[in-house]
């Protein structure tokens, strides 16, 4: 095993030191250590969890959320435009990072979104390049469906778009429920077509997603199983778990740049320091903790650093700005008991039966609980007049947001971001909303299912919020959580769109053939549903429900954006932090704009591409 003691770790000389053993970090470590002459150290604050039911069994997805063994269990600051609520912000903790606790989807963004990275001045960061790395990370298993069934379920992949020998295994569901096809038929009746191959750069339509599941064992495939465990015997890969990094040690290089010489970390209550890093220190701590570590190391906005008694090493006020995440609102319905749903596991007899089936890699426990996706353009959720009204309001509000920004560099970059978002908004082939279908009762918090009943949960999300949040230090204590402010609905257009996405989701529930399965609503609750029937002010009722029940989809990006420094960037196209010679960021915090997809595939691709960037610099 490359898992070493703290003493062994600090005494070793490494070429690269990676802070964070998550999706991108472990991908990077595995690829760099393919060269036996390159020594890589990985410091991870969480444990190596090995194999546990909570992580491994697909049917238990969600059980790790808010479990401090696997989840950092961060919370937002009070959200003033969401009824002053403090909202959970999960992040994976342990070797594997958030790939341990995510909901298994292996989706890809649109071609335009990855091509936009080059528009921010990052040469070589585009769809073609990142498609190569997404494929490199994965090994695809066929569905076994007939062509007719594959078309019914929106699952007819083109083989040349999918990886065949990568470390992350992906597969389609091991079973297909009747309501899956019924939902797609209903969406089609509402003008949303099936998309048989949603990972070709066009995500709009209904489709079945691949999931990061090994179908041979019916277990989760994640960064630790794919990138760490197969390489555990490499002598040039040193991994130190249960060690939380406190700061990067920054020194002057004598030429107005700063050099990262190592990190300071705490393990077992003892503070230690690495000293022997020959090449680069790489932050792969995610969109919340990467900016926190940069600030703790003296890299950030001097005004913020001064408040916490930290001397400025690099004046980089864009650190921790530009936070974006998808925002969701839940709709949970009771369905006719004739339909199969995951709710059987809440009943003793049903649970026992499913456990027996799982021994044969069958049943609900063996498969992804959320296989059906609807990606909607603005034109699906609104009329042409609606779209024009939203666009005009967005033009006015974003101009105001930019003018209000006290940092000129950030304002310049924000203008470029908004220009792209407005272009995508008018494109009928670009997704602005997602509806994710859980085959069962899937509230993260709140009401509980009634044993014996059957449910379906529709999670409706906004893909491209105009609001921008922040992540900054909450205290000078490195062990304290950062202050995470998603800033929900700071731009009112986001709330307008969330209301319309929610309304479209309710319309699905009221449209045949799906409506014939609906027996009633759990969420929105009865008082809200009654108000919708009795009041003329439908929009305000929906707005209040959104404010009270919204939450993140756990895809935060943007806080160490890969953009020009004078446009609010933190890293350049080689992922190097501005003002430093050898400090890099390799995680999804470098994405300047939120993508209309889940972020797991993007994280692996960033790690894979970063490895080739670093290998190229060694030549």
Secondary structure, DSSP 4 states (H G I P E B T S, - for coil): --B--HHHHHHS-EEEEEE--SHHHHHHHHHHTTSTT--EEEE-SS----S-HHHHBGGGTTTTTT-TTTB--EEBPPBTTTTTB--EE--B-STTGGGGTS--B-----HHHHHHHHHTT-TT-SHHHHHHHHHHTEEE------HHHHHHTT----GGGS-BS-SEEEB--SS--HHHHHHHHHHHHTT--B-S-TTSS---EEEEPPBSEETTTTEE--HIIIIIGGGTT-TTEEEE-S-EEEEEEEEE-SSS-EEEEEEEEEETTEEEE---EEEEEEE-SHHHHHHHHHHHTTEE-HHHHHHTT---SEE-TTTT--BB--EEEEEEEEE-TTS--GGGGGSHHHHHHHHHHHTTT-SGGGS-S--EEEEE-HHHHS-HHHHHHHHHHHHHHHHHHHHH-S-HHHHHHHHHHHHHHHHHHT-TTS--EEEEEESS---SSS--PPTT-EEEEEEEEESS-S--BEEE-SSS-TTSPPEEE--TTSSHHHHHHHHHHHHHHHHHHTSTTGGGGEEEEEES-HHHHHHHHH-S-HHHHHHHHHHHH-EE-S--B-TT-BS-GGGT-SB-TT-BBTTBSSEEE-SGGG-SS--SS-SHHHHHHHHHHHHHHHHHHH-
